[in-house]
Amino acid sequence: MKVKLTSLDDDNINFFYSTRALEIKYTSKSIKTPFRALTNGDLNAKGNVPSDMPLYSPIAGIHKPLTANKTLQILTENEYPRKLIRSLENLSQQMQHSQVILPIIQPARKAIDDNLKSEKAKDKFLQNLFTIQKLAQLDNICIPWLDYPTKKISGKYQAILESSDDNFIFLIDPRLRPNELAKVSQFFREQIDTGRIHFLGILYQPVENVINSYNVLWEMFKEKDVALMMVDIGRYYQNFNDLSPSHLNEFILGDIFVPRVYSGGGSSDDDKGKAKKKRHVTERLRIFDSNNLTVAPIANYGDDSWLNLVKNEMNEDRILHKLQHYNEAQEDSNKYQILNYISKVHEFLASTKEFKHSQEYIAKEESKAYIEEKATLDSALKSVKGQSKLIC
């Protein structure tokens, strides 16, 4: 595998965005970035949609967020590790047509605070998780972020790299203080230069929460031959008129975008909470619009243009029939869930196509022209990147 920087659009003239393009060569094929990965959440949605339309992507992400309870079971029990091995095997098999399969297995913050407090517990967890992934026969091995003391991270990660020739994907939490993050990033820079690391995962945070950390990561890696994966990224950004965070971060930080996968079979923020369930289906069902890069409720469209957006990618009678009769889902949670699954499959198809469109501009270092086509994106970038940049 080889990752090579092919274009960098960061000329210090346009202060409101920064982006780049990579070429990932795997066997005889190459993959261009920025790129939206196929996830197990997408496959789950597809499995519940009345359509024979296949989903394909050269890059797939197995996203497995771990609760505190599951994290504890990886440390102390046999049953959940066995189930996790089988789940990883099954998902890898479902994604067999993808050239690159990237596992993202990350304990929640509460899981780390409650069950991985000590260095000994962290070490044991990493050892067990490594074994689980090897038994699942994964080609790439995920090393989650476990909040080791910064001064110990280099030694820990160096020991991991020296213990195995596997391809490792290290995850980074941008909530780390920027000056500490720079120290960790320096270790990764050295490993990238030797060709030992090809992918780094960034645990997504809204840009306004970690603006200086994102600035550090961009400056440290913008000229490096490494693919930065923005993982656990949400569907929409309410602060910016329901803009897609993936398409926003494309011009802030990130080469590959791995959307959040919810536990429990695909429920989303719109499905949770009794108060939200009382809202009309038109306020809950969201559709991706490539014209403005938003994932907005269908009530916002004011007409049936949202239906035409779906029709452009999924022109099948069974799907259109269910969407045209969306009112039936108001009191039927099963019917609403199917509509939600359809919207997610549509989003994968349309968003993937839109990334190919933006790639053309980035490859020619003409990102500004693309951004100016998308008013919502342009406004959001000027808002978040217009903040002062602190020096840490």
Secondary structure, 3 states (H helix, E strand, C coil): CEEEEEEEECCCCCCCCCEEEEEEEECCEEEECCEECEEHHHHHHHHCCCCCCCCCCCEEEEEEEECHHHHHHHHHCCHHHHHHHHHHHHHHHHCCCCCEEEEEEEECHHHHHHHCCCHHHHHHHHHHHHHHHHHCCCCEEEECCCCCCHHHHHHHHHHHHHHCCCEEEEEECCCCCHHHHHHHHHHHHHHHHCCCCCEEEEECCCHHHCHHHHHHHHHHHCCCCCEEEEEEECCCEHHHCCECHHHHHCCCCCCEEEECCCCCCCCCHHHCCHHHHCCCHHHHCEEEECCCCEEEEHHHCCCCHHHHHHHHHCCCHHHHHHHHCHHHHCCCHHHHHHHHHHHHHHHHHHHHHHHHHHHHHHHCCCHHHHHHHCHHHHHHHHHHCCCCCCCC
